[in-house]
Amino acid sequence: MLEVPEDAKNLIAQFQNYQQQLQNILIQKESMKMQNLEIKRALEELNTTAQKTAYKITGQIMANKPVEELKNELGETKENIDVRIKSLEKNEERLNGKLKDLQEKLKEVIK
């Protein structure tokens, strides 16, 4: 039976950890993109309505609010999500770089 060196085991454990982190980031990023799409659609609806007020669901109630206020709230939320997506993308790039480095190290150790 082939014995794996201890340093290779450590590298493999690190590699798996980074893969898990990357998967979590990708899931979060996809969720943020879906929220962004929903906000975009809501803003489009608010921009085309002639109404002065609209309903906002807050928890388990619906509150009647001015359309302009809702637009501002959604715009701020969209900006926050955009910043979060950029942050996740930077983390994704960083982890991809670490995974490539570890992959090269593993190739050298396993040879």
N, C-alpha and C positions, 0 to 999 in steps of 0.2 A: 504494500500500500504506500502511496506517495504521501510524504509528510510535507505540509505547508510550513514554511519558515514563519516564525513569530512576527517578524516585521510585515510579512505579507498578510497575515491575519489582521494586524492592526490597520493596514492600508485598506483591506477589504471592508472592515467595519466602518472606517471613515467614509469610504466610497458609498456604502449603503446608507449611511446617515445623511450624506449630502444628497443622494438620490431622493430620500424621503423628504428632506427640506425642499428640494426643487419641486417635487410633486405637490406639496402643500402650497407653495407659492403659485404654481400654475392653477390650482383650484381656486385660490383666493382671487387671482387675477381674472379668471373667467367669471367669477361671481360679481366682481366689480364692473366688468364690461357689460354684464347683463343689467345691473342696476343703472349704469350709464345709458343704456339703450332705453330702458323704461322711462328715465328722466327726460331723455330727448323726445320721446313720443308724447309725454305729458306736456312738455313745453310747446311742442308743435300744436297740440290741442288748445292750450291756453292762448297761443298767439292767434289762432283762427276764430276764437269765440268772440261773440259780441256781448257776452254777459259781463257784468261788472264784478260778480262774485262767483265763486265756485266752492265745491266741497273738498275738504281735505280729511282723509282718514287719519286719526290720531289715536292709536291704541284701539279701543273698541267703540269709539264714537266718531261721528262725522261732524266736522265744524265748518261753518260757512265763513269763508275768508275772501277778502278782495283779490281779484285775479293778479294784480300787480304784485301784491305781497307774496302770493304763491309762486309767481315767476322768479322773484328775488330769492326765495327760499330754495327753490329747485336749482337755480343758477349757482348758488353757494354750495349746495350739496354736490352738484356736478363738478365744480372746481375741486372740492375736497377729494372726490373720487378720482379725478384725473391725476392729482398729486400722488394719491395712494398707488394708482396703477404704475406711474413712473417709478416710484420707489420699488415696487414689486419687480418691475422689469430690470432695474439695476441689480437687485438681489439675484434675479434669475441669471443675469450675465455673469455675476461674480461666482455663483455656484457652478455654472457651466464651465467656467475657467478652472475652478478647483477640481471638478470632475475630470477634465482633460488632463490636468497635471497628475492627478492620482492614477489615472489610467496608464499614463506613460511610466510612472514609477512602478506600477504593478507589472507591466510588461517586462521591465528590467529585472525586478525581483524574481519573477516566475521563471525567467529564462534558464 
